[in-house]
Amino acid sequence: MTFTNIGLIVFIVLLFGYAIYDEWIMPRRKGTTLLRIKLLRKTRLDSLIFVALIAILLYQNIASHGSHFTTYLLTMIGVMSIYLAFIRHPKLLFKSHGFFFANAFIDYKRIKTMNLSEDGVLVFGLDSGQLPIELHNIDDLDKITELFDFQKKPQPRIA
C-alpha cells in the first residue's frame, strides 16, 4: 500500500467520522434537542472546487492506468465530499441549556443580546463577540423566539 492510499484512507475515515458525528452523535449530546433549524450553506463554490479537483485526480488515475484501489478511494472521497457539501444541511440545534452552532456548544448564559439584521440574519451578541446566523427559512425566527420565551418562564419541578 502506498503512502498516497494511506493518506486517502485516513481522509475518508475522518470525513466518515465527521458525517456520523454531525448526523447521529451531536443531536444526542447535551440532552434532548428542543428545536432543529436548517441554516444556509456558505461554501458552495469551495466545495465545488474541491469536488472538481477530486474528479481531475480520478480521471488522471484512470487515464494513467493507476491502481484500482486508488480509484476506489478517490471515488469514496468524491461521494463523501458531495454528501457533506451538497446534500447535508448545516443546522442549529437548540438544547435545554444552550445550542450547537458549527459543531460548537454555546451556553445560553453567554448570550447577551439577540438581534435581527436588515437582511434577515440573526445575530447573537455573546460575551466574546457577535455570532451571525443565516437561516435557511426566515419563518424559523418565530420558532426561535418562541423557544426563548419558553426558556424564560419558570419550569415546574416534577418530583
C-alpha positions as CSV (number, residue, x, y, z in Angstrom):
1,M,0.0,0.0,0.0
2,T,1.4,3.4,-1.0
3,F,1.7,6.5,1.1
4,T,-1.0,8.1,-1.1
5,N,-3.5,5.3,-0.4
6,I,-2.8,5.5,3.3
7,G,-3.5,9.3,3.2
8,L,-6.7,8.8,1.3
9,I,-7.9,6.1,3.8
10,V,-7.2,8.5,6.7
11,F,-9.1,11.3,4.9
12,I,-12.1,9.0,4.2
13,V,-12.2,7.8,7.8
14,L,-12.1,11.5,9.0
15,L,-14.9,12.5,6.6
16,F,-17.0,9.5,7.5
17,G,-16.4,10.1,11.2
18,Y,-17.5,13.7,10.9
19,A,-20.6,12.7,9.0
20,I,-21.6,10.2,11.7
21,Y,-20.9,12.8,14.5
22,D,-22.9,15.5,12.7
23,E,-26.0,13.3,12.0
24,W,-26.2,11.0,14.9
25,I,-24.0,11.9,17.8
26,M,-24.3,15.7,18.0
27,P,-28.2,15.7,18.3
28,R,-27.9,13.3,21.2
29,R,-25.3,15.3,23.1
30,K,-26.2,17.7,26.0
31,G,-29.8,16.4,26.4
32,T,-32.7,16.2,24.0
33,T,-33.0,18.5,21.0
34,L,-35.8,21.0,21.5
35,L,-35.5,22.6,18.1
36,R,-33.6,21.9,14.9
37,I,-33.2,24.7,12.4
38,K,-31.6,24.5,8.9
39,L,-29.0,27.1,8.0
40,L,-27.8,28.4,4.7
41,R,-24.8,26.8,3.1
42,K,-21.9,29.3,2.7
43,T,-19.1,27.4,1.0
44,R,-20.7,26.1,-2.2
45,L,-18.0,27.4,-4.5
46,D,-15.2,26.0,-2.3
47,S,-17.0,22.6,-2.2
48,L,-17.5,22.6,-6.0
49,I,-13.8,23.3,-6.5
50,F,-12.8,20.5,-4.1
51,V,-15.2,18.0,-5.9
52,A,-13.7,19.2,-9.3
53,L,-10.2,18.6,-8.1
54,I,-11.1,15.1,-6.9
55,A,-12.7,14.4,-10.3
56,I,-9.5,15.6,-12.0
57,L,-7.4,13.2,-9.8
58,L,-9.8,10.4,-10.5
59,Y,-9.6,11.0,-14.3
60,Q,-5.8,11.2,-14.2
61,N,-5.6,8.0,-12.2
62,I,-7.9,6.1,-14.7
63,A,-6.1,7.6,-17.7
64,S,-2.6,6.6,-16.4
65,H,-3.9,3.1,-15.5
66,G,-3.3,3.6,-11.8
67,S,-4.3,1.3,-9.1
68,H,-7.9,0.2,-8.9
69,F,-7.8,0.6,-5.1
70,T,-6.7,4.3,-5.5
71,T,-9.6,4.8,-8.0
72,Y,-12.0,3.3,-5.4
73,L,-10.6,5.5,-2.7
74,L,-10.9,8.7,-4.8
75,T,-14.4,7.8,-5.7
76,M,-15.3,7.4,-2.0
77,I,-13.8,10.8,-1.2
78,G,-15.8,12.3,-4.0
79,V,-19.0,10.7,-2.8
80,M,-18.4,11.8,0.8
81,S,-17.5,15.4,-0.2
82,I,-20.6,15.6,-2.4
83,Y,-22.7,14.5,0.6
84,L,-21.1,16.9,3.0
85,A,-21.2,19.8,0.6
86,F,-24.4,19.5,-1.3
87,I,-26.8,17.0,0.5
88,R,-26.2,17.7,4.2
89,H,-27.5,21.0,5.6
90,P,-25.8,22.8,8.3
91,K,-28.0,23.1,11.3
92,L,-28.6,24.8,14.5
93,L,-29.6,22.5,17.4
94,F,-31.3,24.1,20.4
95,K,-31.0,22.2,23.7
96,S,-32.3,23.0,27.2
97,H,-29.1,24.7,28.3
98,G,-27.6,26.0,25.0
99,F,-27.3,25.4,21.3
100,F,-24.9,23.8,18.8
101,F,-23.7,26.0,16.0
102,A,-20.9,24.9,13.7
103,N,-20.3,21.9,16.0
104,A,-19.6,24.1,19.0
105,F,-21.9,24.2,22.0
106,I,-22.9,27.7,23.2
107,D,-24.5,28.1,26.6
108,Y,-27.5,30.4,26.9
109,K,-25.7,32.2,29.7
110,R,-23.2,33.6,27.2
111,I,-25.9,35.3,25.1
112,K,-26.1,39.0,26.0
113,T,-28.3,40.2,23.1
114,M,-30.3,38.8,20.2
115,N,-30.9,41.0,17.1
116,L,-32.2,40.6,13.6
117,S,-30.3,42.4,10.9
118,E,-32.0,44.1,7.9
119,D,-31.1,41.2,5.6
120,G,-32.6,38.5,7.8
121,V,-29.5,37.4,9.7
122,L,-30.0,36.5,13.3
123,V,-27.1,37.9,15.4
124,F,-26.4,36.6,18.9
125,G,-24.3,39.0,21.0
126,L,-22.0,36.8,23.1
127,D,-19.6,37.8,25.8
128,S,-16.8,37.3,23.4
129,G,-18.2,38.9,20.3
130,Q,-21.1,38.5,17.8
131,L,-22.3,35.4,16.2
132,P,-24.2,35.9,12.9
133,I,-26.5,33.1,11.9
134,E,-28.1,32.9,8.4
135,L,-31.3,30.9,8.5
136,H,-32.5,28.8,5.5
137,N,-36.1,29.7,6.2
138,I,-37.0,33.1,7.6
139,D,-40.1,31.6,9.2
140,D,-37.9,29.7,11.7
141,L,-37.3,33.0,13.5
142,D,-40.8,32.6,15.1
143,K,-39.8,29.2,16.4
144,I,-36.6,30.5,17.9
145,T,-38.3,33.4,19.6
146,E,-41.0,31.1,20.9
147,L,-38.3,28.8,22.3
148,F,-36.5,31.7,24.0
149,D,-39.8,32.9,25.6
150,F,-40.3,29.3,26.8
151,Q,-36.8,29.3,28.3
152,K,-37.6,32.4,30.3
153,K,-40.7,31.0,32.0
154,P,-40.1,29.1,35.2
155,Q,-40.5,25.4,34.8
156,P,-42.5,23.3,37.3
157,R,-40.4,20.7,39.0
158,I,-41.5,17.1,38.7
159,A,-40.7,15.0,41.7
